[in-house]
Amino acid sequence: MRYLGIDFGLKKIGLALGDSETKISSPIETVVNTEMIFDELAELVKKEGVDQIVIGAPLEVGKFHDGEQLRITQEFSAELRSKLGIEVHEVDESFTTAESKRLQKEEGSRAPEDSLAAMLILQSFLDLM
């Protein structure tokens, strides 16, 4: 099964791909969040043969996230399900931005921060399979 990982943001969205066979995710790109985002994601899902989507959500509301961020992300997830017609899983995105910055700094990763965060979100899902 092929998965698309998403690090959702109001301005930009990080994307990663992975699959259930290798259980490895890889960052692919960061896209601008515009009114055409659902069309762009639908095209990517078709092109890459994606079966399901894994999106990071601020599930642990509190010190680092507020309820508004969770509500907006869940609305985006619901719209993805409706418009793309595929299953969307929400997983906790805690610390993915900090970890993606560490990967850039310490490991020398050249991938954009948002796509690295999407990779980490997707990898956490694949690790639980």
Secondary structure, 3 states (H helix, E strand, C coil): CEEEEEECCCCEEEEEEEECCCCCEEEEEEEECCCCHHHHHHHHHHHHCCCEEEEEECCCCCCCCCHHHHHHHHHHHHHHHHHHCCEEEEEECCCHHHHHHHHHHHCCCCCCHHHHHHHHHHHHHHHCC
